[in-house]
Amino acid sequence: MARTILNVVCLVVLLGTITLSQPHADPASAMSTAALKFLDSLNDEQEAAVRFPFDGEDRFDWHFIPRERKGVALKTMTGSQRAAALDLVRTGLSEEGFTKAEIIRQLEQILYNQEGRDIRDPDLYFFMIFGEPGDGATWGWRYEGHHISQNWTIVNGAAISASPQFFGSNPAEVRDGPRQGLRVLGSEEDEARALLGSLNESQRAAALLSKEAPSDILTRSQQRVTLLEDFGVAHRDLDADQQAALWSIIEEYASAQPAPIAEERLAGVQDAGLDGIRFAWMGGDARGEPHYYRVQGPTFLIEYDNTQGNANHVHSVWRDFNGDFGRDLLAAHYRQYDHGTRNAD
């Protein structure tokens, strides 16, 4: 916890003042309340653009690249609408997660200063609402733009799925200017690199899959993911300190979500069994070399890649094999109420 708080404080100091999100004991209720307030703030044209059917394909059409997007962008909003929109984001992320998202968004200004392209715009981040928010309702929403794609599904007004969860960073490290040294996803790299460095010869042989790193995360923006090749060093083959380091990596990704969601996510990882969780690395092991790693368990996958832009461009994601877009929650809901399984596909 001390490390997380320190990271947030350092990021805020480097980038400037950011209003941090407040913890919510009941994230589902908080999301519903904030979503309704956001919808109420929109004019008729904006509301028509932001609303989508829960059963439609748009709910699964996620991506993290600059592209044409549906929904309503921050760029088109008034000040009060922007405030309501970002209040909604605050309900879906922890203080650390919200701060990361805001800094990633603001890195677009650095890219614009370097490239001069209009697609590099901190306000080209979009909101989509799927279904009808409300107490006891089943609905979803997305917050997305370049290097951010956060997807939430709420089932029966209580259970929450928060994946796919994507954060990227370009640059991974700001190398000049007033924000020099800023690494918004630095912990994700440093903790994995420290674990790699702690491995003995046999552990390292199991963990290192290739001297070459892939050009991106292997799952890209697939709508559904399955278990990747079950390679890497297993949790059961690590010593106690190394197991703690591996768990810390998993916690780092989970901690982007509000505490109740993160705790439930981590409990699910533990319930599925820790022994078979594997850590795998591809590429160079020195800072500045292209590299990739993944942490994979029976129910989840974490991928991290830093190869583009001379290894100064990060993509990272948390995926749930059965839970992305709330598929597992929805399947259980339909079994209980005998509605079929159309939303669980």
N, C-alpha and C positions, 0 to 999 in steps of 0.2 A: 504493500500500500504506500509506503514512504517513497518508493521509486516512482510509482505512478503520479503521485502528487508533485514530486520534483520535476518530472517531465512536463507536466501541465504548466507549472509555474515558469519553467525555463522557456517554453514555447511562447507563452504570453508575453514574457519580458522581451524576447527577441522580435516578436511581430507587432506588439502593441496591445492595447487593452481589448479584451474580448469578454463579453458577458457570458459567464459560465452557466450551464444548465443546472437546475436544481434537481435533487434526487426525488423520485416518485415511488411511493410504496406500492402503487397500483398502476403500472405503466399502461395497461390496456385502457383503463378509465381515463387516464391523462391524455393518451393519444386521441381517444374519441372526443373528449371535450375540446382539445386543441384543434382537431380536424374540423369540427363543426364551427368553431370560431373563425377558422381560416376560410371555410366555405362562405360563411356569412359576410366576410369582408370583400368578397369578389363581386364584380358586376356580372350581369347575365352572360356576356360573351366569355368572360374568363371562367365562370362556373361551368359552362357547357364544354369548354376546352379541357378542364381539369378532371371531369367525371368520366369514368369508364365502367362498363359492367364487370362485376366480379368474375363472372364465368368466361370472360373473353380472353383471347390470346395475348392481348396487350400486357396483361399482368406478368407474363413470362418473358416478354421481349426486353431484356435488360442488356446494357452494355456500358463500357467505361471509356470508350473513345469519343473524340469530338465528332458528332454526327447530328443529323436532323432528329429532333425529338418531339414527341407529343407531350401534351400537358401545358402547364403555365410556368413561365420562367420568372425568376427574380427580376430580370431586366424589365419586364412589363408591369411590375407592381408599383403601387404607391408606397410611401413610407409605412403607413399603417398595415398595408397588406404584407409587406416584407416582414414586419415585426411578427405578424400572426403566423406567417409561413415558417420563420425561424423558430418561433415558439413550438411549433409542431415538431421540428427537427430535434429540439431540446428534449422532447418527451421520448424520442426514440433512441437517444444516445446518452451515454454517461457524460460527465464533465470532460473527461479525457477524450472520449470519442467525438464529442461536439467540437472541441478545440482542434483536434486533428482535421475534422471535416472543414472547418472554417479556414485553417491555414492552407490546406490543399486547394481550396477554392481561390484563395488569394494568391497562390503561386501562379495562377493564370496571368496575373499582371506582369510577373517577371518574364514569362514566356512572350507576352505581347511586346514588352520592351525589347526583347531580343529579336523577335521575328516580325513584328508589325502586322500579324494576321488577325483578322476580326474574330476568328474562331477562338482565339485566346482571350476569354472574357470572364471575369469573376462573377458576372451576373447571368451567365448562360447555364444556370442550374435549375432543373425543372421538377415540378410536383405533379403527381398523378394520384387520384383517389379512386379505388376500385370498390364498387358497392356503396352501401350507405352506412356511415359511422353511427354508432349509437350504443347505448347500454344493452348488453346481451346480443349484439349484432355480430355477424361474420362479414368481414370486409378487409381491405388491405390498402397499402399506400407505398409509394416509392419517392425517394429523393435522389436525383441523378444528374450528373454532368460529367465532364472530363475528370476521370480518376476518382469519381465517387459514384457508387451505386449501392444504395441502402434500401432493402426491401423488407417490409413487415406485413405479416398476415395475422389478423386477430380472429379467433374462432370462438363463437358464443360469448363474445365480450370479455373473455378472460384469458384463454390460452394464446400465446404469441409465438410465432416463428419469426426469426430475424435474419434469415439468410435467403439468397446470397448476400454476403457482406463484403463489399469491395472498397479498398482504399489504395490509391496510387500516389506517386509523388514524382513530379518532374519540375525542377531538378530534385534528385534524392538528397543532395547536399548543395546548399547555396554557396557558391565558391567565390563570389565577389559582391561588392555593394554593401549597403547598410545591414543586410540580413545574413551576411557571410557566416557560415558555420551552422545555419539552421538545417536540422535533419528531422523532419516531422515524423518519419517512420524509422528513426534511428534505433529505437529499442528493438524493433522487429529484426533488424540486422544484427545488432550487437549481441543479443542474447543467443541467437542461433550460432553466431561465429564463436562465441565463448564455449558453447557446448561442443562444437566441432573440435576446438582446440584442446578440450579436456579428454578426448577419446584416446584410448591406448591403440596399439597397432591393430589388433584384431577387430576392435570396435570400429576403428576408422575404415578398415577394409570393407566392413559391412555397410557403413554409411555412405561412402563415396561411390556413386553409381557411374560417374563419367567425369573426365577432365574437361569436357565441353558442356556449357550450360545451354539449355534451350532458349530460344529467342523470346519466349513469353511463358506465362503460366500455362500448363498443359491443357487445362480445362477451358481456357479462354472464357467465352460468355455462354457456354452450353446451358441449355434450359434444365437439363438433368445430368447429373454426374454419377458415375459408378466407381467402385474401388479401383484405383490405379494399381499397377504391378506392386505386389506386396514386398518391396525391397527396402532395405535400410537397416539400421541398427535398432533392435527392439528394446522397449522399456525394460523388459525383464533382464536384459544383458548389460544394463547400466548399473553403476554403483549408486548409493543413496544420494550423493551430491549431484550426480549427473541426472538422476531421475527428477530431482527437485528443479534442476535447470530446464529440463524438458517440460515439466509442468508449468514453469514460469513463462515459457514461450506460449503455451496454450492459454494461460491466463491473460497474457498481453493482448491476444486477439479477442478473447471473450470480454475483456474489460471495456471494450468500445461500447458495449450495450449497458443499459441501466442495470443496477445491481441485481434486482430480482430476475431479470432475463439472463444475465451472466451467470448467476448462481445456478439457475435451472439448467443452463447449457453445460456447465462444468459437472453438475451432478449426473447428467446424462452420459457424459464422457466416462465418468467413473463407473457408473452402473454397467456400461458396456464392456468394461474391463480395461485395465491399464497395460497389462503385460504385452499385448500385441500391438500397442501403439509404436510406430516406427518413425525414425528420423532419418531422412535421406538428403544428400547434398550432391550437387553437380556444379562443375566449374572450378574456378580458382578459390583458394582459401585465404588469399591476402586481400586486404582492403583495396578497393579500386579495380579488382579483377571481376569480370562477369561471373555471376554466380546465381544459383537457384537452390532452394531447399523446399522440402515439404515435411509436414507432420501429418501422419495418417493413422486413424484408428478405425475400429469396426463401423462407426457411425458418422464420422466426420473427416474432412480434409482441409488442411491449411496449406496454401501454396504461396511462395514468395519468389519473385524473380527480379534481378537487377542486371540486365544485360544491355539494354538499349541506351543510346546517348552516351557511348563510352562508359557503360556501367555506372550511369548516374541518373537512373530512371527506374523507379520501383513500381511493380504491380504486386498486390497482395490480396488474398481472398480467403474467406471461411465458407465452406460448403457443407451441407448436411445431406448425406446420401438419400435419406428418406424424408427429410424435413424441409428442404428448400421449398419456398412458397407455401409452407404450411401443409404439404401433402400428407404427412403422417397424421397431423391434427384433424385435417379435413376427412381423411379416410375413417378415422375413429368416430367423428361426428356423424358421417353418413351411415355407418354401421349402426350407430345408436338410434338414429331417427329414420332409417330405411329410406333415404332419399336417393340412393344410387351413388355413383362415384365420379361424376363428370368433372368436378373441380379438383379431384385428387390426381388427375392424369397429367 
